[in-house]
Amino acid sequence: MPDSFEIFINEHRADLACFRIILMTFLVRILAANPATAQERLQDLKSTVLGAVGRIEVDPQQEGSERMKQMIAMRTEKFLLELEEVIAGAQNIWGQTGRN
């Protein structure tokens, strides 16, 4: 039987997975609204998001804040790479179906 902390962690992991799927689907649908500009809009999104992550201020008084900023940057880049892969796959489908 899992303890309350394990249940707490698993519930939050499930929530994060759910939110990630919803966000990815939402972004793909927005970018797919105009397939001709999807790559340009994706690059603009990446630039804006990574710029915002880069501007996160590190509090030298708070232990681990630099590591947290690095983790945020790493996870953001991973998410954006996954989004690029999904968009590239969708563009292949759009090309096969003749959708522009």
N, C-alpha and C positions, 0 to 999 in steps of 0.2 A: 504494500500500500504506500503510495507516494505521500511525503509529508507536505505540509502547507507551503513551504518555501518552493519545493519542486513544482507544485501545482501553480503557484504564483508565476514562476519563471515560464512554465509551459504555456500558461494563458497569455502572457505578454509576447512570447515568441509567436504564438498563433495569431495574435492581433497584428503584429508587425508583418507577418507573411501575408495576411489578408490585405492590409493597407498597401503593401508593396504591389500586390497583384492589381488592386483597384487603381493605384496611381499609374502603373505601367499601362494598363488598358486605357485609362483616360488620356494619357499622353499620346499613345499610338493613335487613338481616334482623332485627337486634335490635329496631330501631324498628318494623318491620312486624309483630312478634309480637303487638302490640296496637295496631291502627290507630287506635282511638279516642283513645289517649293519645300517639300518635306525635309530634304537634306540640309538646305540652307537654314530652315527654322530649327532643326535639331542642333546644328552647329551654334546658332545663336543662343539656344537654350543652354547648351553645354558651357559656352563662354560665360554667360550670365551666372549660372549656378556655381561654376568653379571659381569665378571672381568673388562671389559672395562668401564661399567657403574660405578663400584666401584672406578675406578681410576679418575673419573671426579673430577677436582679440584674445590673447593668452594672458591669463592672470598669473603672474609669477608667484603670488602668495598662495595659490591653490595648487596643491600637489596633483600632478597628473593632467593638468589642463593642456599642456603641450602634446602629450600622448593622445588626449581626446581629440584635439584638432587634427592630428595626423590620422587618427582612425576615421574621423568624419570625412576627411579628404579621400582616404583610400576607399571607403565604402561608397562615397559619391561617385568616384571614378568608375568603380565596378558597376554600379547601377546604370550609369550613362553608357558604358560599353554594352551592357545587356540591352539597353534601349536601342542603341545603334544596330545591334544584331537583329532585333525584332523588326525594326524599320526596314533594314536591308532585305529581310525575308519577305516582308509585306510588299516591298517594291518589286521583288521577283514575281510575286503573285499578281500585282497590278499589271506588270508587263505582260504576263501570260494571258490575262483576261482582257488586255487592251485598254484598261482604265488609265486615264491620265490625270 
